[in-house]
Amino acid sequence: MCNTLEYELAKLIIDFCNVEDVSPCDIPLESPLIGPDSPFGLDSLDAVEVVVAVQKTYGVRIGGEKSSREVLQSLTALANFIRREKESE
Amino acid sequence: MKIDFPHHQFAHCESGVTTNLLNYHGFSCSEAMVFGIGAGLFFAYAPFIKLNHLPLTTFRTSPGAIFAKATKRLGVVVKREKFRDPLVAENRLDQLLAAGRPVGAQTGVYWLPFFPPAYRFHFNGHNLVVIGKVGDDYLISDPIFEETVRCPATDLRKARFAKGALAPKGKIYYIETMPQQFDLPKAVVAGIKEVCRGMLKTPIPMAGVSGIRLLARKLESWPAKLDEKQTLLHLGHVIRMQEEIGTGGGGFRFVYAAFLQEAAAVLNNDQLLELSNHCTGIGDLWRDFALLASRVCKGRATIQASFSELADLLRKCADEEQILFTRLQVAIK
């Protein structure tokens, strides 16, 4: 998945949330980003960090009726959300 | 038996259930519009009310209020029923489903098996719509989920009769009749007026913009009054109420901004578009607060230096909300 938006996002999350011992290429695309099954080991407090990092990097606001719970379901869901938002700009 | 019910996923359970029910009955609307007409936006910090042993911070009105106010303002006739006996409650639900009526229900999240274990906490104000029954399983439209879900009758019974704060007591509600015509502009104005009143004129210091300032004062004192563990628990609790409990982020401020954008078109009032942008900016301010707070909780920022900065961010939110709702009152006069 290297060189894809999903890879960029995995790298962004690792940087912003100080995740250690995880390589962005090793993250399964459909794994949940937050919660006990997260390969990043992130909890709900980290979700705010991810949401703000995405907004600052891609200019896309996660909020309103499309909640962070849905968008942060997986790298695929997050990347698709960003692509859709960018297309509609 | 399954009712052909248009299920959609939304940010928040009560406004989502209300939206799905109104859509089913022929009134096409967004979650933001329901939230706005139902005057869902609020703020209160009530240290004497505890949720999970921590002071209550809420960014919305009380459970049930959005459904009640949105339907009333649209002229929709609704019926609510509560029960003492779980079996009577279940029979009544079955009877309504057999008559082809989707039924809203208040439940305790902890007892709903379709929630992932990590999300099953003791909260009794969760709303969903029961849309059918197959064998011993109920078919459920829960706006938190992307698809409809199934729930064994025994589990739904436990969820409808969960004990503790906000105990549902089997509460169900459904739409009885829809009006011939809707006066949407009138409903929108009424919803806006109520939110402005709540945020600016509630005569108790723990509610509205005064409540945000009270939280700022209290929060600043936590590191001196509480030990580190309690300080971080108190702070984490505020962020969870703001960003997690189905608020759509920014403590419902982004949802309300979307409502103001729609309201501008309904009322043909461009000032509301500008105020919608202001409201989005306020959501971002709340998010700045949550970001710093989460960094403190995660040990990525120091406690002592950060608490005065956090309090200043809250005061800024309060100042901006005072400006927003004062201008909003004038804009809809």
Interface residues (C-beta under 8 A of the other chain):
Chain A: N18 G35 P36 S44 L45 D46 A47 V48 E49 V51 V52 R61 I62 G63 G64 E65 K66 S67 S68 R69 E70
Chain B: Q9 F10 A11 H12 S30 E31 A32 P116 P117 A118 I144 E146 G236 I239 R240 E243 E244 G246 T247 G248 G249 G250 F254 V255 A257 A258 T280 G283 D284 R287 D288 A290 L291 S294 R295 C297 K298 R300
